[in-house]
Amino acid sequence: MAPKQIQLCFLEISCVGGYMASGQWKRDEDTSTKKDTLKYYTDLAKLADRGKVSAIFFADWFVGFDVYGGGLDAMLRAGHQVAHLDPFAIVSAMAAVTENVSFAVTQSTTYSKPYVLARQYSTLDHLTNGRCAWNIVTSFTDSSAQALGQESIMAHDERYELADEFMDVVYKLWESSWAPDSVVLDKTTGLGFDASKIKKIEHKGKYFNMSGRSQVHPSPQRTPVLFQAGTSKSGTAFAAKHAEAVFLNCFSVTQAKKTIADLRAAATAGGRDPQSLKFFPCFMPIIGATSEDAKAKHDLAVANADPVAGLAQFSGYTGIDLASFPLDEPMDLSGMSQAMAIQAVFKALEESEGVEKKAWTPRRPGMRMALGGLHPCPVGTAKEVADVIQEWTEEADIDGCNIGSVTNPGSWEDVVDLLVPELQRRGLMWDDYAVPGGTFRENLLGTKALRGDHYGSRFKWGERVDGEKTP
C-alpha cells in the first residue's frame, strides 16, 4: 500500500527579528533583521517554490504579547515577535517571482469589515492567480481590542458567533454577487460586464448589515482556501463548518490523533467528507547532514536563545504573567489562581519531551519557547526527522506540516535540500505540484471552487440559501 502523501508549508511572520525561535537574529548568518525588505520575502518564496512547498503561511496578530511584566518591554528588548509588517503588502511581490507556491494570510473577523476583507482577498486571489488562502482568526487579547478602539475583547463564544455571521456575508459577496458568465469584456460589442448578472447582496443580521455588490469580479478561486486553528468547543464547531485546512498546535502525536479524529467526526456530522478537511500541525525541526551536524546546529541555537523572550511569549500564549518568579528557582504556584492551567501545560510539555520529571523553573518553559515553542522539535538527520513526520502521518492521519524556522534562511534551506528529498524518496511527498501553475485549492483538494459539501457552496449563484434562491 502506497504511503499517504503530505504537503509542507512554511510558517512565517513578517516581524523584524524572527518568529518562533527567540534570539537567533543575533547570528551573523541569520537574515531575520531584513524582514523589512522585499528581498527577504522574494528569496523565501523562490526557495519554497524550488522545494515544491505548498504554501507560505503568514501568522499574524495585533499589538503583541504584553502579559509578561504587564507590558511589551521584554519582547521589545529581545527584538522578538515585534515590529510586525502587514503581510498583505508583501504577498503580491512573492507571487510575482513564483509559479506554484501559495500564500495563506491571517485576518481577524473580530476587527475586519466583511465587505473590505472580501475585496482584499478577491484582489489577492486575482494577483496570485488563485494561490491564496485566508487563515481565519477571532483574536484573543485585550490589548488588540484596545488598539482597535474597544475597551476589552469580546467574550470567546460570542467572537465565534460573530465570525460565523461574518462568513455568511463574505460567502455571499464571493459566491453570489457575480454570475459565472457576468464578465464579458467583448471588444467588438463594447460590453464590459453583464449588469443583469451582477446583483446587490442584502444582509441584515445581529452583527452586520450591508447592501452592495461585490466590488471585484470573480477571482480564480472566488473564495480563498480557508484555514482555521480553533480547538475550543466553539472553535472546533467553526472549523468543522468552514475550514478546509486546520493549523494544529499539538504537543504529541497522541494529542494530534484525538484532535483530528474529533474534527473529522464533526465534519462528517455536518455532511462533509471528513478527508476534505486537511490538518497541518506545526513542526520546528533542526536538520543536519549528519547526527553530529544536527547536534552542533542545536547547540548553536541554544547558545543564542533568549529564555526571557521565550518566557514572555509563553506568558502571552497562556495569559499568565510569570515575571515575578526568579528565572532559575522552582516555581511555587500554590498562590496562583491559574495554577491548574499552567500545571496542565507543564504536564503536556513533559510528556512531549519524554524526560524525567524535574522541578519547573521559569527558564524551562522559556527555553522551550525560545527553541521552537509548544510543538514537536525533532533534532537529527533528514531521515530521523522524516521518521517523526511519518509517525505522525501514519498514527495521527495528518495531511501536512506547517514548518517553522529556527534560523533564517538556514532552517528553510535544510528543509528544501535535505528533508524534502527524503520525504520524496519515501513517497510521503509529491515530486511536483499536483497541478503545476494551478490554484491553491486545486493542489490541496483537487478542485478550483469550493467543494459541493462545503457550507459555503450553498451561496453559489443560483443556489438556494435558507429557502430563498440566491441572485
N, C-alpha and C positions, 0 to 999 in steps of 0.2 A: 504494500500500500504506500503510495507516494505521500511524503510528509506535507502537512498543511503549510502553504506559503504565507509569509507575513510581510508586512511593509514597514519601512523605517521612516520616522520623521525626526527632524532636528528640532529640539526645544530651545527657543531663542527668546531674548527680551532685549529691547532697544534701550538699555540703560548703560551709561558710560561706567565702566568698572566691572563688568561681568554680570553674571546672573546667579547660577546655582552655587558655585564654589567661591567663597569669600577669600580675599587676599591675593589671589593668583595674578591679578592685574599688575602686581609689582614686578613680576618676572620680565626680563628683557625681551624674551621671545613672544610674550603674550600681547595680543592686539586689542584687548578689550577697551583700552583707553581711546581707541579710534572709532568707537561706535557712534560718534557724531559726524562720521564721514560716509559718503555713499560707497566708497571703495570697499569698506569693511563688508557691507551687505552684498554688493555685487560679487565680490570674491567668494563669499559664503554661498550665494545662490549658484554660482558656476560649479563650485565643489560639490554641492548637493546634486546638481544635475548630472555631473560626471559619475557620481556614486549611485545613480538610479534611486535616489531618495524620493519618497512620495511627496512630502511636504515639509515646509519650514513652519513650525507652529510658534506664533508670537504670543507668549503670555504677557499680560499687561494689567495694570491696575492704577488707580488714582492715589496720590499722596505718597504712600509708602507705609512701612511698618513702624509705627510710632508708639508701641506699647512699652518697650524696654526703657526703663528710666523715665517714662512719661513723655517721651519725645523722639525725634528723629536723629538726635545728635550722634548716637553710636553708629548708625548706618551712614550718616554723612561723613564722619571722621574716617570710617573704614572704606568709603567710596564703594559701598555695596548696595545694590538694588535701589539706587537713587539716580537722579538725572535721567529720567525716562523721556525718550523721544516718542512721538506718535507714529506707530508702525504704518498707518495708512499712507503717510507721505513717502514711505520707503519702498513698499512692495512693488509699485509700478516700475521702479528702476531695476529691481531684482528680476521682474518678469521680462524686462526688455533684453536681458543678456542670457536668457534661458529659453528652453523649448518645452520642458516637461515638468519640472518640479512645481508643486503647487504651494499656496500660502494661506495659512489659517490665522486670522486676526481676531483678537479678543475685543469684544464690546459689551457694555453693560446695558441690560434692559431697564435697570432702575433709573438710570440718568440720561438715557438717549430718548429721542423722539422717533417713533416708528417711521414717519414719512422721510425724515432726514437720513436715518440709518438705511432704509430701503434704497434710497438713491445712492448712498455711499457704496453699498455692496453691489448694486447693479453696475455702477461705474467701474468698480474694481473687477467685476466679472468680465465686462467688455474688454478692459485694457489688458487683462491677463489671458484672454481667450478661454475663459471658463476655468481658470486654475486658481480658484479662491474658495475659502471657507470662512465661516463665522463661528468663533468659539463663544458661545452664549454664557454670560455670567450675570449674576444678580448683585454682585459686590457685597461686602460684609463688614465694613468698618465705619465707625462714627466719623473718623477723620475724612473719609471720602465723602460722606453725606454733608459734612460741614463745608468742605471745599466746593461742593456743588449747590450750596445755598440752603441746606436743610440743617435742622438742629441736631438730629440723630438719625441713625439708619432705620429704615422701615423694618418692622418685625419680619423674622425669617420666612414664615409661611406666606405672609402677605406679599413679600417680594416675588415669590414663585407664582402667586395668584396674578399679580400684575404682569409677570413675564409671560404667562400663558395667554393673557389677552393681547399682549404686545405681539406675540407670534401670529395670532389671528389677523391682526392689522397688516403685518408685513407680508404674510402669505397672500392676502387679498391684493396688495399692491404688486407683488411679483408675479402672481399667477393669474389674476382675474381682470386686471385693468386693460391689458392689451391682448387682443386675439392673436393667435399664431400667425395669421396672414394679414396683420394690420400694417406691416411695414412694406411699402410698395416701391418707393424711390424709382419711379419709371421716368427716365429722361425724355422719352418720346411723348408721353401724355402730360408730363409735368406734375403727376400726382405723387406726393411725398408719402403721406400716411393716410390710411382709410379711416376718416373720423368716425364712421358708423361702427367701427370695430375697436374703438378706444373709449372706454367708459369710466365715469367717475366711480370711485369707491366711497360708499357711505358706511360709516361705522359709528355707532353710539354705544358706549359701554360704561363700565364702572370707572375705569381709569383713563380711557382715551375716547375722544370724539374727533372725527375727521371727515372731511368731504373733499375729494380731489382725485385727479388722475395720477397714476404713477408718472413721475417726471421723465423717466428714462424708458426707452423702448426695450423689449425683452432681450436679456443678455443670454449668452450661450447656455447657461445652466438655469436661467431665471432665478431660482432660489439657490444661494450658495450651499455648499456642503455644510451640514450643521454639526458642530462639535458641542459637547457639554461635559461637565465634570462633577455634577451634583451627586452626593452619596447619602444625604439625609432622606427621610421618607418623602418629603416634598420634591427634593432634587431627583430622586430615583423615578418618581412618577413622571416628572417633567422630561427626563431623559428617555424613558420608555416610550413617551408620546412623540417627542420632537427630534431627538438626537439621531444622527446617522453614524456618528463616531463618538466614543466616550474616552476622555483622558482620565486615566486612573492614577491615584496616589495610593499605592499599596505597599505595605512592609514586606509581605511574604507571598509566595505562590498560593498558600492555603487561603489567605485573605482574598487574593485576586480571584481564585476559583469560585468562592462563595459569592462575591460581588457580581461577577459576570453571570453566574448561573441565575441569581436572583433577578438581574436586569433582563436577561433573555426571557425568563418566565413572565416578567411583567410585560415585555413587548409582545409575547405570544398571547397573553390575556387581552391585549389591546388590538388583536387581529393582525399583528405584523409577523413577518418571517423573522424568527429570532436571530438568524445568521446575517440578516441585513443590518444589524447593529454591530458595529466594529469597535473593538476595545484596544486601547493603546496605553499600557502602563508606562510610567517613567522609569528609565534606567540611567545610571550615571557610571559607566564603566571607565576603568583605566586600563588601556590595552597596550601591551608591549610585544615586540618581535619575539622575545623570549620571556620566560617567567622572571628572570633576573632583571630584564629591561622594565617589565611592568612594575616590579617592586621598587626599582630606582625612581620611576616616574611617581609612584605613590609616595615615596619618602620625600621627594622634592615638593609634592603638593602639600604634604604635612608640614614641611618646614616653612611654607609660605602662607599656610592657612591662618585665618583670623578668627579665633574662637569667640571673641566678644561679638563680632559682627554676626557670626553664626547663631549665637545665643539671642541676639536681638531679632534675627529672622525667626527663630523658634518661638520667641515671645509673640511676634506678630501673627504667626500661624495659629497659636493656641489661645491668644488673648490673655496670657498670664505673664505678668511682669516679674522676671527673675533677677532684676538688677540689684536687689537688696542682699542677695546671697554671695558670699565670697567665692571667687572663681574655683578654688581648689579645696573647698571644705564640703563635706557631705551636707546635703540639704535637709533641713528639718521642715517637713511640710505639714506638721500637725496643726499649725495655726492658720493654714490657708484654706479658704472656702473652696478653692478649686483643686484640693489635694487629690481627690479621687480621679479627676480628669487627667491630671498630669501623671499620676502613677500608672494609669492605663496606657498612656503614651510610652512611658519608660518600659513597661512590660512588653509592649509590642516591639520596641526597639531591641530589647534583649533577645527576644525570640528571633528576630531577623538577623541579629549579629551572631547568634549561636555561641555565645561566650558565657563563662561562669558569671553568676550574679555577683555584683560588687556595688559598693556604695555609689550613689549618684551625686556627683558634684556638678555644678553648672558647666564646667569645662567639657564634660562628656557629651551632652546634647549640643553644646556649642561647636565642638569639633565635628560631630556627626553632620550638622547642618553645613559647616564650613567646607566639608568634603563631599557634598552631594545631596544632603537633605534626607528626607524620610522615604527613601526609595532604595531599591537594590543597587548596590555599588560594587559590582564584581571587579576584582583586580587580577589580571592574568593575560595569557596569550589570547589571540583571536579564537583559538579552539576552546580554551577554557571559558571565555565569555560566551561563545556560541553555545556551549553546553548549558549554561544558565538560561539563555533565551529559549533553547529547545525544550528545556524542562517546563518553562512557563507556557510554551505553546502547547505541549502535549498534556500537561496537567491542568492548566487553568483555562485553556481554549482562547488565548489572546490572539489578536489579529495583526498586531504590530507592536512597535516600541517607539515611544517618544524619548529620544536620547538627548540628554543634556551634556554639556561640555564642562570639564574641569578647567581646562585652559584653552584659549583660542589662538590660532586655529588648530593647534596640535591635536586636541581631542577629536575634532571633526575629521582631520586627515587620517587619524588612526582608524576611525570607523570606516571611511571610504576605502582606504588602501589595505587594511588588514582584516577588519570584521566582515565587510560586505563580500569579499571573495570567499571567505569561509562559509558564510551563510548560503551563498550561491552553490558552492560545492556540495553542500548537504541537501540542496533542493528546498531550502527553507525560504529563499528569496528569489524573486524573478531575475532573469538575466537582462531583461529590458522591460520598460513600461508596457503594461497590457495594451494600451492604446497610445503609442508614441505621438506626441503633439496633441493628445486629447485633453478633455476636461478632467478636473479632479474626480468628479463623480464617476466618470467612465472608468478611470483607473482604480477607483476604490470599490465601486459597486456594479460596474458593467453597464451603466445606463447614464445618459446625459441629464435626463429630467428626474424629478422625484419619483420614486417607485410608487406603483399604484396602491400599495398597502400602507404608505406613509400618510399620517394625518394631513399633512399639507397638500396632498394631491387632490383632496376634495374641493380645494379652492380654484382648481384649474378652470379656465374659460369654458363655459358650457356645462360644468358640473353643478350639482345641487348642494347647497350649504344650508343646513338646518331647515330643509324643506323648501327652500327658495333657490331658483336657478341663478347661478352667477351670471354676470353680464355676457 
